Amino acid sequence: MNPSKIKLSQLRALVAIADCGNFSEAALKLDVTQSTISHAITILEEDLGITLVQRGRHGARLTPVGDRITAHAHDISRWT
């Protein structure tokens, strides 16, 4: 686990997924490609060594730890 590598863009992607419920809508909200969102979350999960988002046919749902991190990310994003 290496939380020092977390980027603000990754937290914004996580928050957007939480708000939108899927990667495509999150990408539209942040004006980036879907693959940018997917890559950001994959790298974040790898760096932290945990699964933050459950991906499925009908969208994306945060895991319990994803919910907790997203709550902190909301706080962080208010200050940036």
Secondary structure, 3 states (H helix, E strand, C coil): CCHHHCCHHHHHHHHHHHHHCCHHHHHHHHCCCHHHHHHHHHHHHHHHCCCCEEEECCEEEECHHHHHHHHHHHHHHHCC
